[in-house]
Amino acid sequence: MTSESTVPGVAAAEVAAAWGRARAVFLPGAVSVSAWGGPIGETLAAFERLRDGANFLDEIDARVGDSEVFRYAGSTVDHVDQREIERVFVDAVEGRAVLFSDITARLSWIADDPSDLSLRVRFSYGHESLDEWLQDLGGMPWAGRLCNEVYPEAAAIEGATVLQDVLAVCAGSPVQFGERIVYNNAPGGGAVFHHDADPGQRGVLFTQLAGTTAWLALPREELAAALARCAGLELADANAALDEPMTEATWTLLNGDPQLTHAVAEGGGLLVLEPGDAVLLATHDLQCNTWHSVFALGDAPSLAYSYGLFPAAEANRDGINGHDG
Ligand SMILES: [Fe+2]
């Protein structure tokens, strides 16, 4: 990426500076969705069926049942996690040989609130509770390939040269997409303020393919400053209030205080994502990352894809979907 960015109005130096400070990198029109209207419509319809009680395995089977690569291995329901609806396991195979086992597609409600009908599907592998995916990144290309076969419109994201250019500037070394999540936010649904600083993860790329979402997104240090101003706290105390575990008072301030919301928006932290827009969130470490909250606008469920950015393993540099930044 040269100083003349391919993103209109966004220069590479600005992108790199924003990324370094964990400011959200907004990329309007980064992905062309015009050619993907059919698959996007089919995915939205599939989520409607799931909301009405359709079987997730049936939906997966209808989309990849004929795959020569993926073979159904089982499905489970986690009765401890009330939000989980169903998890489908597949193996990647070549003939009779299993190339990678226990690749998962997990359908769940996003919120604990039963009135929020937002759904999501997370693609991963291994035992999620043991964070096996963190210990061996080798399954990420397979989980990504399953995502792309189940949701073919995801190819619009990987094919977007603008995103590849921006990732090259921000990540500085090759990255791969991992822990892909497909979001189907119901109107008004979304996520309260949080960060995504998982170990080993460099950032998160969120791409809107249908509908509209409103975001509050800003660096942790700016959120702490806004919290200090609005709550009359010392900056050090506001910073500490963002650490885990968060108190109910801090939660209420972050998510229910109009003064804080206004302050974040005034500081440039309000983004509205339309189809084709993307936003890049940094997760440098627990102190330097992009905090964000998300709300679905409009009167119909939206569709968006959230990808973690992880170092591309040596073995994946020429792999099936590693991103050579
Ligand atoms: Fe997030």
Residues whose N, C-alpha, C, O or C-beta is under 5 A from the ligand:
A	BS01	LIG	D196
